[in-house]
Amino acid sequence: MPDAYADHLTDDNSEADAVPAADRMLAVYTTLRLGGPAGTVTTAVETDEAVAVVRKATAEGRPFLILAGGSNVVIGDAGFDGEVLVLRNRGVEVVAEGDGEVVVRVAAGEPWDDFVGYAVANGWSGVECLSGIPGSAGATPIQNVGAYGQEVEQTIVAVHAYDRVADEQLVLTPAECGFGYRSSVFKHSDRHLVTAVDFRLATDGLSAPIRYAELARQLGAEAGDRVPVAQARQTVLQLRAGKGMVLDPADRDTWSVGSFFTNPVVPAAFFAELTTTRGGMPHWPGENGTVKIPAAWLIENAGFPKGFAGAGVSISTKHTLALTNRGSGDTAALLDLARTIRDGVRDRFGVELHPEPVLVGVEF
Ligand SMILES: Cc1cc2nc3c(=O)[nH]c(=O)nc-3n(C[C@H](O)[C@H](O)[C@H](O)COP(=O)(O)OP(=O)(O)OC[C@H]3O[C@@H](n4cnc5c(N)ncnc54)[C@H](O)[C@@H]3O)c2cc1C
């Protein structure tokens, strides 16, 4: 791979560069290493170039797919018969500073964790708990990326995007982005090409208040404490690595899209009924009187332990929520495994699991 995401991919995939673009397997671009051929693939390293690709595909009425780090997509074995834009525009620029904060504009194709590392090295805080998440900065608003008590909606102040419908470049406010739990107006829509994102970060060198109990415990801190920002980053990276949630080409537990399912959110009355027959179920309060249940707990308690395998695919041996390609799997097998788990959880608990990644060319 000739690009910034090369370290996401194995040597097994490196020969794909020699393959003519029209025959390229999209597996090369995804962390699952799954996905059939694209119609055409165009890599854009400049924003204008990316916009031109999108504009042309739109004018020609061709199906169109944006890929950046490929860490949140499940692409069918038949591939994608259209234009695939591989986004590699880069750059980090301070656009405002003062009053103990800085606003940083990050090009969409910038590898997310490079930016987090840069922010932490500068003593800027607000994204440190999102350390180690694969993919690009421009994809973080798509599903309001979150982990260890932080979500990008807490720091995003603007999203720069090209709007295919209006054929114009615009700047969306956080309210216009419609952020929710692993969602936004961008997810499951191909209307916008995000070109850059502005983040507002604090500059005092201390992390945002720690909100996540496991992280607080590991830091030896109390919930709400602030710790040196580099310490927060290091601790998050350690926790994530132990769960196979930091990409490592040699570790097939990381050949995944991270969490395959979102945590189900159910009405409080439904949850109350569920726990009369099944006490001790972990849960958190959700929005508007709802209850959020950890999908990992439901999966394990429906009889699917870590390592539970399908054909060339399995649940990660380190994390119940990650479905992985062991090297010989295909997308059909991965989705069979996902359906088996979804159906088992539904039969056992009456709770529906929903996939977190974007599915391309497949039904679930
Ligand atoms: C090991 C592992 C751990 C993970 N941990 C987490 C986690 O803790 N929290 C979390 O939230 N996610 C996590 N993820 C999921 C994933 O890393 C994030 O969702 C990430 O933001 C996806 O970025 P990407 O560049 O790889 O997007 P891609 O997979 O390339 O694209 C994902 C979707 O966004 C669209 N898209 C991408 N870039 C743009 C753009 N510039 N403009 C418009 N649309 C765009 C694509 O068309 C596609 O629909 C994890 C994934 C892995 C493999």
The ligand as a Tripos MOL2 file, in Angstrom:
@<TRIPOS>MOLECULE
LIG
   53    58     1     0     0
SMALL
NO_CHARGES

@<TRIPOS>ATOM
      1 C1         -9.9270   -2.3620   16.0070 C.3       1 LIG1
      2 C2        -11.0170   -1.2990   15.8620 C.ar      1 LIG1
      3 C3        -11.4210   -0.5740   16.9740 C.ar      1 LIG1
      4 C4        -12.4250    0.4230   16.8320 C.ar      1 LIG1
      5 N1        -12.8030    1.1280   17.9410 N.ar      1 LIG1
      6 C5        -13.7660    2.0700   17.8340 C.ar      1 LIG1
      7 C6        -14.1680    2.8200   18.9920 C.ar      1 LIG1
      8 O1        -13.6490    2.6350   20.0870 O.2       1 LIG1
      9 N2        -15.1530    3.7450   18.8400 N.ar      1 LIG1
     10 C7        -15.7370    3.9850   17.6300 C.ar      1 LIG1
     11 O2        -16.6320    4.8480   17.5690 O.2       1 LIG1
     12 N3        -15.3600    3.3040   16.5250 N.ar      1 LIG1
     13 C8        -14.3910    2.3580   16.5960 C.ar      1 LIG1
     14 N4        -14.0230    1.6480   15.4880 N.ar      1 LIG1
     15 C9        -14.6950    1.8970   14.2020 C.3       1 LIG1
     16 C10       -13.9080    2.8590   13.2650 C.3       1 LIG1
     17 O3        -12.5460    2.8730   13.5610 O.3       1 LIG1
     18 C11       -14.4360    4.2870   13.3350 C.3       1 LIG1
     19 O4        -15.8070    4.3260   13.0360 O.3       1 LIG1
     20 C12       -13.6770    5.2070   12.3620 C.3       1 LIG1
     21 O5        -14.0720    6.5370   12.5630 O.3       1 LIG1
     22 C13       -13.8990    4.8530   10.8920 C.3       1 LIG1
     23 O6        -13.0030    5.6250   10.1280 O.3       1 LIG1
     24 P1        -12.5500    5.2000    8.6800 P.3       1 LIG1
     25 O7        -11.7390    6.3040    8.1310 O.co2     1 LIG1
     26 O8        -11.8970    3.8650    8.7540 O.co2     1 LIG1
     27 O9        -13.9460    5.0970    7.9380 O.3       1 LIG1
     28 P2        -14.3390    4.0970    6.7560 P.3       1 LIG1
     29 O10       -14.4740    2.7250    7.3150 O.co2     1 LIG1
     30 O11       -13.4390    4.2930    5.6000 O.co2     1 LIG1
     31 O12       -15.7920    4.6470    6.4060 O.3       1 LIG1
     32 C14       -16.8540    4.4510    7.3160 C.3       1 LIG1
     33 C15       -18.1090    5.1550    6.7680 C.3       1 LIG1
     34 O13       -17.8950    6.5480    6.7690 O.3       1 LIG1
     35 C16       -17.9560    7.0720    5.4420 C.3       1 LIG1
     36 N5        -16.8870    8.0600    5.3430 N.ar      1 LIG1
     37 C17       -15.5840    7.9060    5.6750 C.ar      1 LIG1
     38 N6        -14.9270    9.0650    5.5030 N.ar      1 LIG1
     39 C18       -15.8280    9.9560    5.0310 C.ar      1 LIG1
     40 C19       -15.7640   11.3190    4.6570 C.ar      1 LIG1
     41 N7        -14.6270   12.0090    4.7140 N.pl3     1 LIG1
     42 N8        -16.9050   11.9240    4.2120 N.ar      1 LIG1
     43 C20       -18.0650   11.2540    4.1450 C.ar      1 LIG1
     44 N9        -18.1960    9.9640    4.4900 N.ar      1 LIG1
     45 C21       -17.0850    9.3210    4.9350 C.ar      1 LIG1
     46 C22       -17.7490    5.8750    4.5250 C.3       1 LIG1
     47 O14       -18.3580    6.0800    3.2630 O.3       1 LIG1
     48 C23       -18.4260    4.7690    5.3270 C.3       1 LIG1
     49 O15       -19.8170    4.8530    5.1460 O.3       1 LIG1
     50 C24       -13.0280    0.6490   15.5890 C.ar      1 LIG1
     51 C25       -12.6120   -0.1030   14.4580 C.ar      1 LIG1
     52 C26       -11.6090   -1.0660   14.6120 C.ar      1 LIG1
     53 C27       -11.1720   -1.8530   13.4010 C.3       1 LIG1
@<TRIPOS>BOND
     1     1     2 1
     2     2     3 ar
     3     2    52 ar
     4     3     4 ar
     5     4     5 ar
     6     4    50 ar
     7     5     6 ar
     8     6     7 ar
     9     6    13 1
    10     7     8 2
    11     7     9 ar
    12     9    10 ar
    13    10    11 2
    14    10    12 ar
    15    12    13 ar
    16    13    14 ar
    17    14    15 1
    18    14    50 ar
    19    15    16 1
    20    16    17 1
    21    16    18 1
    22    18    19 1
    23    18    20 1
    24    20    21 1
    25    20    22 1
    26    22    23 1
    27    23    24 1
    28    24    25 2
    29    24    26 1
    30    24    27 1
    31    27    28 1
    32    28    29 2
    33    28    30 1
    34    28    31 1
    35    31    32 1
    36    32    33 1
    37    33    34 1
    38    33    48 1
    39    34    35 1
    40    35    36 1
    41    35    46 1
    42    36    37 ar
    43    36    45 ar
    44    37    38 ar
    45    38    39 ar
    46    39    40 ar
    47    39    45 ar
    48    40    41 1
    49    40    42 ar
    50    42    43 ar
    51    43    44 ar
    52    44    45 ar
    53    46    47 1
    54    46    48 1
    55    48    49 1
    56    50    51 ar
    57    51    52 ar
    58    52    53 1
@<TRIPOS>SUBSTRUCTURE
     1 LIG1         1 GROUP 0 **** ****
